[in-house]
Amino acid sequence: MGARLALLGAHGGPMLLEDPRPMEPSELRAASAELESKTPQEILAWVFDRFGAVGLSTAFGASGSVLIDMIHRMGRDPNAFTLDTRRLFPETLELRDRLEKHYGIRIKSYEPALADAEIDARYGADLTRQNPDQCCFVRKVEPMRRAVAGLDCWLSGLRRDQGPTRAQAPILQAVALEGGRTVVKCHPLVAWGRREVWKYIFENQVPYHVLLDQGYASVGCVPCTTPVEVGEGERDGRWRGQLKTECGIHTQLGEIKS
């Protein structure tokens, strides 16, 4: 177990290991602010000390691989999971298998609740182009709701430097789930830039997506992902030509305002 941080709870006392209490909004904001000065490893240590059921979502980008490695080096099970939209690049599935073998872990996959034929029959065969937000909801947002339903803390590789929609992301936020339950979402790498991520990968020989060496900066579904040009942002190759920058996982499963 990682060393505990000296964070204070809502009443000024130290937080307990795997504290079963839901975090109050003020406590969450205070903890998030205090964690701003900590390293990703210290943030992860605090998470595993504070919460019982912790899980890491990954779409097999560079940040996700880094978090799997960090957690593995802590002697913890990352309890990693991914969304298999059934439209992933073969190289994405190959990396999943490589990570499982390299770290001796199992990465659970969540698929859309509907078969592809049912999606086409209900929404139209060209849903990706005709209504990309609905496509992402069916193939990503709804499965993610199922994936995080039993967690106390959901770890994500989201970073502020990835684009304007993420520039103000906190380290911790409360995310509303169906039935009135909430899960704490944590972004341990939120303050890191691309340089820090790749420095960690090369120094620690972390397996990463081969398409990231072939002009891609962020890899999603095959129909919605293209390489980026010199000077473009990390997510500019996603949904190119459309007024869309997010799939909805980090927006529709959003922060509870208080």
PyMOL commands that set and color helices and strands:
alter all, ss='L'
color gray80, all
select helices_A, chain A and resi 25-35+40-50+62-73+90-103+116-123+127-130+132-148+160-162+164-166+178-180+194-204+210-213+222-224
alter helices_A, ss='H'
color red, helices_A
select strands_A, chain A and resi 54-57+80-83+108-110+153-155+172-176+182-186
alter strands_A, ss='S'
color yellow, strands_A
deselect
rebuild
show_as cartoon
